[in-house]
Amino acid sequence: LSRRKERPDAIAWLLRNHPELTDPQISKLVGTTKPTITAIRERTHWNMSNIKPIDPVLLGLCRQTELDAAVKKAAPRRAEIEEENTG
């Protein structure tokens, strides 16, 4: 089953809820390309007006355990991001 139309929604959710994830981590979780991730991050994606952030686990694009592992691995980066935003 093609999940191509759902990937941008999952990418938007990951970027909003887990900004500490790197592009390669998002690419591996959702199965997409870096240019697509960049376009959604910069809000220049051709279909941006129709993208609604949806959890990739609910869409069936990755498992909860895979998402948890990626977030855990990126946790030190989240602390750096929060420090930059508050300081």
C-alpha positions as CSV (number, residue, x, y, z in Angstrom):
1,L,0.0,0.0,0.0
2,S,1.4,3.4,-1.0
3,R,1.9,5.8,1.9
4,R,3.4,8.5,-0.3
5,K,0.6,11.0,0.4
6,E,0.9,10.5,4.2
7,R,4.7,11.1,4.5
8,P,4.5,14.9,4.5
9,D,2.0,14.8,7.3
10,A,4.3,12.5,9.4
11,I,7.3,14.7,8.6
12,A,5.4,17.8,9.8
13,W,4.4,16.1,13.0
14,L,8.0,15.0,13.7
15,L,9.4,18.5,13.0
16,R,6.8,20.0,15.3
17,N,7.0,17.5,18.2
18,H,10.6,16.4,18.0
19,P,12.8,19.2,16.6
20,E,15.9,17.4,18.0
21,L,15.6,14.7,15.4
22,T,18.1,15.0,12.5
23,D,17.1,14.8,8.9
24,P,18.7,11.4,8.5
25,Q,16.7,10.1,11.5
26,I,13.5,11.4,10.1
27,S,14.4,10.0,6.7
28,K,14.9,6.6,8.1
29,L,11.8,6.6,10.3
30,V,9.4,7.8,7.6
31,G,11.2,6.6,4.4
32,T,11.6,9.9,2.7
33,T,14.3,12.2,1.2
34,K,16.2,15.1,2.7
35,P,14.8,17.6,0.1
36,T,11.2,16.7,1.1
37,I,12.1,17.2,4.8
38,T,13.8,20.6,4.0
39,A,10.8,21.7,1.9
40,I,8.4,21.0,4.8
41,R,10.7,22.6,7.4
42,E,11.0,25.8,5.2
43,R,7.3,25.6,4.3
44,T,8.1,25.6,0.6
45,H,6.6,22.1,-0.1
46,W,4.3,22.2,-3.1
47,N,1.4,20.9,-1.1
48,M,2.0,22.8,2.1
49,S,-1.5,24.1,2.5
50,N,-2.9,20.5,2.7
51,I,-0.3,19.1,5.1
52,K,-1.7,18.3,8.6
53,P,0.7,17.0,11.2
54,I,-0.1,13.4,12.0
55,D,1.8,10.9,14.2
56,P,3.8,8.6,11.9
57,V,3.0,5.6,14.2
58,L,-0.7,6.2,13.7
59,L,-0.1,6.3,9.9
60,G,1.8,3.0,10.1
61,L,5.0,4.5,8.7
62,C,7.1,3.4,11.7
63,R,6.8,1.5,15.0
64,Q,6.5,3.2,18.3
65,T,9.7,1.5,19.5
66,E,11.6,2.9,16.5
67,L,10.4,6.4,17.2
68,D,11.2,6.1,20.9
69,A,14.7,4.9,20.1
70,A,15.3,7.8,17.7
71,V,14.0,10.3,20.2
72,K,16.1,8.8,23.0
73,K,19.2,8.9,20.8
74,A,18.6,12.6,20.0
75,A,17.8,13.6,23.6
76,P,21.1,15.4,24.2
77,R,20.4,17.6,21.1
78,R,17.0,18.6,22.5
79,A,18.7,19.9,25.6
80,E,21.0,22.1,23.4
81,I,18.0,23.4,21.4
82,E,16.0,24.3,24.5
83,E,19.1,26.0,26.0
84,E,19.5,28.1,22.8
85,N,15.9,29.1,22.9
86,T,15.9,30.2,26.5
87,G,19.3,31.7,26.7
